[in-house]
Amino acid sequence: MSKLTFLYLALILSINLFADCNFEKNECPVKEEFNQFILKEFKGRLAAPMKDPVDGLKYLEIEEAVKYIGNDAYVFIDNRPADYVKDCSIKGAVNYLFGVPTTSDNTLTKEITKGLADKGKTLIFYCNSAKCYRSLNAAIQTYAWGIPKEKILWFGKGIAGIVQNTEFSKYLNGDRCSEYKK
């Protein structure tokens, strides 16, 4: 086998290993401690670890996340149902529902994430809190769709994290934000 053929095969294999994410079989390139959170359906109320779920796919702390609110280079993507978004959301966020890849009512798609990334946006995924798997699954699925890790951030503490820090409440919209102090 020529060196060029070997390199080509290695490239194809690495694309398949890291760009394809099979949630049904738990075959995602996530760190081991996240495997129980990459689910076909929501189970339990455990909180996901507050750290990078995939090497190079960054977890955001609250203090860092709020710095990006209002910055045109970033887009906050709320992965919760519209009722929750109406109750309380991050100012300027867009709402694209995402549960797990097999959920038929997902509105977040590969085309949407690619379109945003092609416009130079970095995508910040969030939901209620670390007990909500929506944003974690959306961030990992977006990576699986081929969006570079540098363009994906996961804000795991989500709405509850901001609500608990009253100094950051100015970054929220909604009349029921106080109900998210969980």
C-alpha positions as CSV (number, residue, x, y, z in Angstrom):
1,M,0.0,0.0,0.0
2,S,1.4,3.4,-1.0
3,K,1.9,6.1,1.6
4,L,-0.7,8.3,-0.1
5,T,-3.3,5.4,0.0
6,F,-2.5,4.8,3.7
7,L,-3.0,8.5,4.5
8,Y,-6.2,8.6,2.5
9,L,-7.6,5.6,4.4
10,A,-6.5,7.1,7.7
11,L,-8.3,10.3,6.9
12,I,-11.5,8.5,6.0
13,L,-11.3,6.4,9.1
14,S,-10.8,9.4,11.3
15,I,-13.7,11.2,9.7
16,N,-15.9,8.2,10.3
17,L,-14.7,7.9,13.9
18,F,-15.2,11.5,14.9
19,A,-17.8,12.8,12.5
20,D,-20.3,10.0,12.9
21,C,-22.1,9.8,16.2
22,N,-24.4,6.9,16.7
23,F,-26.5,7.8,19.8
24,E,-28.4,4.5,19.5
25,K,-25.3,2.5,20.2
26,N,-23.5,5.0,22.5
27,E,-20.8,5.4,19.8
28,C,-19.9,9.0,20.2
29,P,-16.4,10.4,20.8
30,V,-17.3,11.6,24.3
31,K,-15.3,11.3,27.4
32,E,-16.3,8.2,29.4
33,E,-18.0,10.0,32.2
34,F,-20.5,11.4,29.7
35,N,-21.6,8.1,28.2
36,Q,-24.6,7.8,30.6
37,F,-25.9,11.2,29.3
38,I,-25.8,10.4,25.6
39,L,-29.2,8.8,25.6
40,K,-31.9,7.7,23.2
41,E,-34.4,8.9,25.8
42,F,-34.3,11.0,28.9
43,K,-33.8,9.0,32.1
44,G,-33.2,10.1,35.7
45,R,-32.3,13.4,37.0
46,L,-28.5,13.1,37.3
47,A,-26.5,16.2,36.4
48,A,-23.9,15.9,33.7
49,P,-20.3,16.6,34.7
50,M,-19.4,20.3,34.3
51,K,-16.5,20.0,32.0
52,D,-15.6,19.5,28.3
53,P,-17.7,16.5,27.0
54,V,-15.4,15.9,24.0
55,D,-11.7,16.8,23.8
56,G,-11.7,20.2,22.2
57,L,-15.5,20.8,22.6
58,K,-15.5,23.4,25.4
59,Y,-17.8,23.6,28.4
60,L,-18.5,27.2,29.5
61,E,-18.8,28.5,33.0
62,I,-21.4,31.2,33.7
63,E,-18.9,34.0,34.0
64,E,-17.5,33.2,30.6
65,A,-20.9,32.5,29.0
66,V,-22.4,35.9,29.9
67,K,-19.4,37.7,28.2
68,Y,-20.7,36.3,24.9
69,I,-24.3,37.6,25.3
70,G,-24.9,40.3,22.7
71,N,-21.6,39.5,20.8
72,D,-22.5,39.0,17.1
73,A,-19.8,36.4,16.7
74,Y,-21.8,34.0,19.0
75,V,-25.3,32.7,18.9
76,F,-27.0,31.2,22.0
77,I,-29.2,28.3,21.0
78,D,-31.9,27.3,23.4
79,N,-32.8,23.6,22.9
80,R,-35.9,23.6,25.1
81,P,-39.6,23.5,24.1
82,A,-41.1,26.9,23.2
83,D,-43.1,27.1,26.5
84,Y,-39.9,27.0,28.5
85,V,-38.3,29.6,26.3
86,K,-41.3,31.9,26.7
87,D,-41.0,31.6,30.5
88,C,-37.3,32.4,30.6
89,S,-34.5,32.6,28.1
90,I,-31.2,34.3,27.5
91,K,-31.5,37.7,25.7
92,G,-30.9,37.3,22.0
93,A,-31.0,33.5,22.0
94,V,-32.6,31.5,19.2
95,N,-34.8,28.5,19.9
96,Y,-34.1,25.3,18.1
97,L,-35.7,22.3,19.9
98,F,-33.4,19.3,20.3
99,G,-33.9,16.3,22.6
100,V,-32.1,13.3,21.2
101,P,-31.2,12.6,17.6
102,T,-34.1,10.2,17.2
103,T,-36.7,12.7,18.4
104,S,-39.1,13.6,15.5
105,D,-39.9,17.0,16.8
106,N,-36.3,18.3,16.8
107,T,-36.1,21.6,14.9
108,L,-32.3,21.9,15.2
109,T,-30.8,20.5,11.9
110,K,-27.5,20.0,10.3
111,E,-28.4,22.7,7.8
112,I,-29.2,25.2,10.5
113,T,-25.9,24.6,12.4
114,K,-23.9,24.7,9.2
115,G,-25.6,27.9,8.1
116,L,-24.8,29.6,11.4
117,A,-21.2,28.3,11.4
118,D,-20.7,29.4,7.7
119,K,-21.7,32.9,8.8
120,G,-18.7,32.8,11.2
121,K,-20.9,32.2,14.3
122,T,-19.8,30.2,17.3
123,L,-22.7,28.1,18.6
124,I,-23.5,28.1,22.3
125,F,-25.9,25.4,23.4
126,Y,-28.0,25.6,26.6
127,C,-31.1,24.4,28.2
128,N,-32.5,24.4,31.8
129,S,-29.5,23.0,33.7
130,A,-27.0,20.2,33.7
131,K,-29.9,17.9,34.5
132,C,-31.3,18.6,31.1
133,Y,-29.6,16.6,28.4
134,R,-30.9,18.7,25.5
135,S,-28.0,21.1,25.1
136,L,-25.4,18.4,25.7
137,N,-26.9,16.2,23.0
138,A,-27.3,19.1,20.6
139,A,-23.6,20.2,21.0
140,I,-22.4,16.6,20.5
141,Q,-24.7,16.1,17.5
142,T,-23.6,19.3,16.0
143,Y,-20.0,18.1,16.2
144,A,-21.1,14.8,14.7
145,W,-22.6,16.8,11.8
146,G,-19.2,18.1,11.0
147,I,-19.2,21.5,12.6
148,P,-15.6,22.2,13.9
149,K,-15.3,21.9,17.7
150,E,-13.9,25.4,17.9
151,K,-17.3,26.6,16.7
152,I,-19.3,24.7,19.4
153,L,-19.6,25.6,23.1
154,W,-21.7,23.9,25.8
155,F,-23.2,26.1,28.5
156,G,-24.3,23.2,30.8
157,K,-25.6,25.2,33.8
158,G,-28.0,27.0,31.4
159,I,-30.9,29.1,32.7
160,A,-30.7,27.8,36.2
161,G,-27.1,28.8,36.5
162,I,-27.8,32.4,35.4
163,V,-30.9,32.7,37.6
164,Q,-28.9,31.6,40.7
165,N,-26.5,34.4,40.1
166,T,-28.7,37.5,40.5
167,E,-25.9,39.8,39.1
168,F,-26.5,38.1,35.7
169,S,-30.3,38.3,35.7
170,K,-30.1,41.3,33.4
171,Y,-29.2,38.9,30.6
172,L,-32.6,37.1,30.8
173,N,-36.0,37.6,29.3
174,G,-39.2,36.2,30.7
175,D,-41.6,36.6,33.6
176,R,-41.0,33.3,35.2
177,C,-37.2,33.1,35.5
178,S,-37.3,32.8,39.3
179,E,-39.0,29.4,38.8
180,Y,-35.7,28.0,37.3
181,K,-33.6,28.2,40.5
182,K,-33.3,24.4,40.5
